[in-house]
Amino acid sequence: MPSDPLSSLFDRALDADRRALARLFTLIENDDSALRHVMRLAHPSAGNAEVVGITGPPGAGKSTIVDRLVHIARKDGRSVGVLAVDPTSPFSGGSVLGDRIRMRDHYLDPEVFIRSVATRGAHGGLAAVCRAGVSLLDALGKDIILVETVGVGQTELDILGVADIVAVVLVPEAGDTVQAMKAGLLEIADIFVVNKADRDGAGQMASALRAMLSLDPRPSELKPHLLMTQAHLGEGISELYEETYLRLKDMRDSGRLAERRERQSIAEVTRLVTSSISAEVERAMSEERALKKTVAEVKSGDLDPYTAAERITTSLWRR
């Protein structure tokens, strides 16, 4: 789609046209050029929303927690965007979980926008469309953006690339997950949430998490906090909302939030540059006779891979 129609859609979305906003998401999900143009439109106005990541293993009750947080944020007078990151359909590349069904009570609220986005097979989970979606909702004036991930593979690690603060949601039966992911969870979490706290084993899980946190060498203000919830009853959700608010305020006042966003920007630009260079290298090696000859020499044993890589790199950098 040409840039002018995209600009028109963006302007309509700025005027609270929800259909235009939905159309923009459809375009950035399916058209890389549209995604890039929307990012150019949105990025200058982004940076004001609070972006909260909600992640953890499947079945932990993340969608219920998100639903409850939306209710509280709206009572607090804040506009909300929700992005639910779904696994990719192997057939269509589309979203298949339909988390939005669970939050249908919010659909008539003009100050809430909910969208499921697919990872589209991107390594690590969070798709470029999710990053663009956060910028888009931010630019359109949402006060808080909740990003829920499915909690599989590297998705939890990737959420650090978009979220200002991350809540890792666990349930009592996820004890093995905690053991297997200790280092990663400590790196990811700003807040630990033990959901379904009425179940057997909740106390033991909380104790295990506290023991894990006691080994964290960071100052107390940097360590993750631990909360217990029963999301289906709404218990502990107000405390989670308050903890998120206070934690973000402290990060903002101390300068840590600005530092985190700077790291995210550096990582994103690095990723895009790396991707662009990788694509050019693959194209050149498959199309250009001299480079194909170099690869053939490696295959025949006449040239080692390191020397070949140096030769190809030198050739590409001379352009």
N, C-alpha and C positions, 0 to 999 in steps of 0.2 A: 504494500500500500504506500502511495506517495506520502511525503512528510506533511503536506498541508492538511490532508484529512486527519492524520494523527494529531497534529496541533489543534485542530478543531475539536476532536474528541477530548483532548486534554483540557481545553478551555471549558468544555461542557461539564467535564468531571469536576473542575474547580467550582462550577456553579451548582454542585450537588446533584448532578444528573447521574443516578446510579446505573442506568443502562449504559451510559458512555463509559463509566468506570469498568463495568463488567466486560464491555467490548474491548477496552484497552488490555485487560488481563488476558482475554482470549487471544488477542494479537501477539502479545509478548510471549505467550506460551507456545506459539506456533511459528513465529517469524523472527529470526535473529535480528534482522535489520530493523524491525519494529521495536524490538527490545532495546536495541542501542539508541534509537531515536527517543523513545520514551524516557530512557535514563538521562539523556541530554536535557530533556524538558524538565524532569523531576528533580534532578540532583541539586541544582542551585537553591531550591527552596526546602530541601530536606535537612534533617539534623535537629529538629525540635521535638519529635516524638520520643517517648520512652519505649524501647523495644525489649520485650520480656520473652525469653525463650523458656518453653515448657517441654522437657524431654524426659526420657526414661523408657524402660522396657514395655513391650506391648501388654495391654491389660492392666496397666497401673492406674487407670482412671484419669488420664490426662485431659481428655475431652470434657469430662464432668467438671474438673477443676477450672478449665478455661471458661466453661459456661457460667460457673459461679462467679469467677472474677469479672466477667463482663457485666453481670448484674450489679456487682458492687461498684465498679467503675462508673456505670451509668447513674447510679444513685448519688455518686460523688460529682456528677455533672460533667464527666469526661467523655469525649467521643472515642470510639474503639474500632480498631481494625483487627481482624483475626485471619491469620494464614495457617491452614492446616496442611502440612506437607505429607502427601500420600506416596506410597510406592507406585512405581510405574507399571501400567498394564503392558504385558509383553506383546500385545496385539496392536493397541491403538496409541500407546504412549500417554494415555489419559489417567485421571484420578479415579481410584476405584473404591476408596473407603467411604466417601460421602459423610465426612465428619459434620458437615453443615446440618445434616438432618437432626443431629443431637442438639443443635442450637437454634431450632426453628422459632423459638419464642422471640428471638431478637430480629427476625426478618422485617417486621413492620416498623422497626425503629430506624429512622433516617440517619441517626448518629452512629450506627453500627454497620460495618461492612464485613462479611464473612466470605472467605474464598478458600477452596481446596486447590492446591497446586501439586503437580506431579514432579517427581525427581527426574523423570525422563532418562533414567539410566546413567545420570551423571555420577561419577565416582564420589562416594562420600555422602551422598544424600541430598543436601540442600541444593536445589537447582539455581541456575542463574536467574530464572524467573522469580524465585523467591526473594533474592536480593533486590531485583528490580521492583518487585511488588512492595517490599518494605519501603523503598525510596518513594514509590508512587503514593502509597497511603500517607507517608510522612509529609510529602509535599502538599497533599490535599488537606492537611490540617488535623489528622487524627492525633489525639493526645497520647494514646497508648496503643501499641501494636503488640499483640500476642502471637508468637510463632510456636505452633505445636508440631513436634516431629514424631515420627513413628517409632523412633528408638531402635533402629536396626543398623548394623554395620557401623560405618563411620559417621552416621548422621549426627550423633551427639557431639562429636568433635567439631563438625562443620558449623554447628549452630553458634560457635564462638565467633564466626565470621560476620554475623548479623546482629546478635543480641547484645544489649547493654548489660543485661543481667540474666543469669540462667538458673532456673529451678529444676533440679533433678528429682523426678517423682518415682518412688519405689513402693513396693508392697511387701508384706512379710515373707511371702513365698519367693522373693527375689534375692534371698540370701546368697545363693551361688553366684548371682550376677554381680553382687557387691564384691565378693572375693575375687572374681575374675577381672573386675574393672577398677580396682582400687585406685591405681595411679591415674587412670583416665578420668574417673569421677572427681577426684580431688582437683584435677586441672580444670574441669568443666564447671563444677557447681559453685554458685554463690549461695544457694539455699538448697538444703536437702529436705524433701517432703516425704514422710512415711505416710502414705495414704492407706485407707481401709484399716485404720488403727485399732478397730475393734476386733480384728482377727487374731487368732493365735499366732504368736511369734512376733507381734509388732514391737513389744517391749524389748525382746532380744535383738531385733534388727536395730532399734534405736540405740541400744547399748553398744552394738558392734560399730555403728557409725560414729558414736561418741569416742570410742576407743581409737578408731581410725583417725578422727580429727585431732585427738590428743597428740598424735605423732606428727602432725603438720607443723613444720618449723616457723611458719609465718606468724606475724603479730596477730593478736586476737581479732582486730578489726578487719583483717583480710581473710580470716578463716570462714568457711561456709557455716551458716546457721542451720539448726535442725528444728523442724516443725512436724507435728503430728496432725493429720486431718482425717475426717470421714466425709469425703466430698459429696457423696450421695445424700447426706443429711445436712450439708452446708457447714459442718463443724470444722473449725480451724481455718476456714477460707478467709475470714476477715483478718485473722492474724497474718496469714500469708500475704494478703494485699498490703497490710500495714508494713510488714517487714520489707517487702519489695520497695515500697515508697521510701522508707527510711534509709534503706541500703543505697538506693539510687541518689538520694539527697546527699548522703555522706560521700559517695563517689564523685558527685558533681562538685561539692564544696572542696574536696581534697585535691581535685584535678585528675583523679584516677579515671574518671569517665572520659575525659578528653584524651588521655593517654590510650585508653582502650580503643576508642574510635580511630585514633591515628594508626594504631597497629592494624586494625581492620582495613583501613584504606590502603596501607602499604601492602598487606597480604592480597587484597583484591586486585590492585594494579599489577602486582607481581604475577598473580595467576593468569591474568589476561595477556600480559606480555609473553609469558611462558607458553601459553596456548597458541598465540599467534606465531611465535617462532617455531614451535613444534609442527604446526600445520605447514609452514613454509618449507621446513626441512623435509617433511614427508613428501610434499609436492615435488621438490627439486630432485630428491633421490629416486622418485618413480618416473620422472619425465626427462631429466637431463642426462645426456649420454655419458659425459665425463664422470658424473657422480655414480651412475649405474655401473660404470667400468670399475670404479674404486670398490664398490660393494662386491662385484664379481671377483676381484682380486682377493678379498677377504675370504670369500667362499672357497676359492681354489687353494687357499693356504699361502699365496704369494705375499700377502700383506696382513699384518695383525690388526685387530679392531681399533686399538688406541691410535695407531698411526693413521688409519683410515679416517677416524673421527677428527683428528687434528687437521688432516688435509681437507676434509669437507667443510669444517668450521672456517678454516682460512679462506676457502673459496667463497663461502657465503658472505663472510664479513667484508670482503673486498668489493662487494656490489654497491 
